[in-house]
Amino acid sequence: MSGRDVRYGAEIRKQADKVRATKRLSYSCPTCGKLAVRRTSNSKWTCKSCGSSFAGGAYSLSTPAGDVSNRLLTEYKKR
């Protein structure tokens, strides 16, 4: 159990482990399409392949609110 900063409660530890796992994942780049986007700092994501950087969620590249806004923008552009 060393290395965990959550002390009490199995459910809270599971949630913290899930956050850590999503933070370390590689995501696909929206510009080049490769699976090379990594988290560089809080809410900052950089593609190792093409070098482009993005602002995203704190622990994942996209947030649910960001997904909704992107969907609304694409629907608006279609009109």
ZICOR-V645278 format. One record per residue. N is the residue number from 0. RES is the residue in one small letter. PHI is phi in radians with two decimals (* if undefined). D_LAST is the distance of its C-alpha to the last C-alpha in whole Angstrom. Layout:
BEGIN
<<N:RES:PHI:D_LAST> <N:RES:PHI:D_LAST>>
END
This chain:
BEGIN
<<0:m:*:54> <1:s:-1.25:54> <2:g:1.68:51> <3:r:-1.60:49> <4:d:-1.80:49> <5:v:-1.72:48> <6:r:-1.71:52> <7:y:-2.09:52> <8:g:1.77:50> <9:a:-1.16:49> <10:e:-1.15:45> <11:i:-1.18:44> <12:r:-1.13:46> <13:k:-1.13:44> <14:q:-1.13:40> <15:a:-1.16:42> <16:d:-1.14:42> <17:k:-1.14:39> <18:v:-1.12:37> <19:r:-1.10:40> <20:a:-1.17:39> <21:t:-1.22:35> <22:k:-1.21:36> <23:r:-1.55:38> <24:l:-1.19:35> <25:s:-1.69:34> <26:y:-1.98:30> <27:s:-1.40:28> <28:c:-1.37:27> <29:p:-1.20:23> <30:t:-1.57:24> <31:c:-1.78:27> <32:g:1.50:26> <33:k:-1.44:30> <34:l:-1.51:32> <35:a:-2.43:33> <36:v:-1.53:31> <37:r:-2.19:34> <38:r:-1.39:35> <39:t:-1.76:36> <40:s:-2.70:37> <41:n:-1.08:35> <42:s:1.15:31> <43:k:-2.04:32> <44:w:-2.18:31> <45:t:-2.29:32> <46:c:-1.48:32> <47:k:-1.29:35> <48:s:-1.46:34> <49:c:-1.71:32> <50:g:1.46:33> <51:s:-1.33:29> <52:s:-2.09:29> <53:f:-2.34:27> <54:a:-1.76:27> <55:g:-2.49:27> <56:g:-1.33:28> <57:a:-1.21:32> <58:y:-2.09:33> <59:s:-2.45:30> <60:l:-1.12:27> <61:s:-2.21:25> <62:t:-1.89:25> <63:p:-1.02:23> <64:a:-1.17:22> <65:g:-1.18:20> <66:d:-1.10:19> <67:v:-1.12:17> <68:s:-1.17:16> <69:n:-1.13:15> <70:r:-1.14:13> <71:l:-1.13:11> <72:l:-1.16:10> <73:t:-1.18:9> <74:e:-1.16:7> <75:y:-1.19:6> <76:k:-1.21:5> <77:k:-1.22:4> <78:r:-1.28:0>>
END
